């Protein structure tokens, strides 16, 4: 909990400094847009966080969102599927891909980095192929305005992606912090071999984390597709996996596995998006966005290493 409190204090200080440097930060339009982006990025970041807690990694999220968005556009606009069926399809595909990742990792002992890196390349290529490398959009959304409103509308004055994030975070908080399955995720991340000897089916636990990550990526993919209202297969979702990994690491998820929390991931996502908002409001060139993100992630990992060494020294004493 100390990590979460520290990151929350940093977020509050950053928001205060940003609002002083540029009062537009507290404008209704800016806060609404920031909340919308936090919702969009936060959902799949939770999925990445679950995978990291097991000691894995998922580099395919951005390409999966591109493929998912393209399939959704095709299903709604060109294949004329009913929107509930198209939405279920857009959720089922990334879940199936997540299962494939888990299967390759657990059954063939392949490294998560390699499996998901191949997924990053494969899904982007498939998205570009099925779209003939052209941008496709939803047009006037005839026949599926209900789905569009669910993705782009507001509830109680809050953007729908942010509402979906709150619901998703609440459900995943129960799953991770108040269920046996959640304890298994942490146990596998800390020591997979010991967990297996204790009678836990570690293969199933690890594979299921990738399936859950796929489900959350599918939800984000639908929301992102309607947020942009069109999908360009070569650029849609580019580097989103880096945002998710950065948010999880900033939120206290250790890349060694076995550590992390839903609250921390949410705070990490908010911190990342506020930093990006700060860059925009202060007129800093957008080309420095990734530089800022890289510096923040580096600082987060460095802090994690320092705290880990201190904890090890105390345990030895």
HELIX and SHEET records of a PDB file:
HELIX    1   1 UNK A    2  UNK A   21  1                                  20    
HELIX    2   2 UNK A   23  UNK A   26  5                                   4    
HELIX    3   3 UNK A   28  UNK A   53  1                                  26    
HELIX    4   4 UNK A   61  UNK A   73  1                                  13    
HELIX    5   5 UNK A   74  UNK A   78  3                                   5    
HELIX    6   6 UNK A   83  UNK A  107  1                                  25    
HELIX    7   7 UNK A  112  UNK A  130  1                                  19    
HELIX    8   8 UNK A  145  UNK A  152  1                                   8    
HELIX    9   9 UNK A  160  UNK A  177  1                                  18    
HELIX   10  10 UNK A  180  UNK A  190  1                                  11    
HELIX   11  11 UNK A  192  UNK A  197  1                                   6    
HELIX   12  12 UNK A  202  UNK A  228  1                                  27    
HELIX   13  13 UNK A  240  UNK A  250  1                                  11    
HELIX   14  14 UNK A  262  UNK A  281  1                                  20    
HELIX   15  15 UNK A  286  UNK A  288  5                                   3    
HELIX   16  16 UNK A  289  UNK A  316  1                                  28    
SHEET    1   A 2 UNK A 136  UNK A 137  0                                        
SHEET    2   A 2 UNK A 230  UNK A 231 -1                                        
SHEET    1   B 2 UNK A 154  UNK A 155  0                                        
SHEET    2   B 2 UNK A 158  UNK A 159 -1                                        
END                                                                             
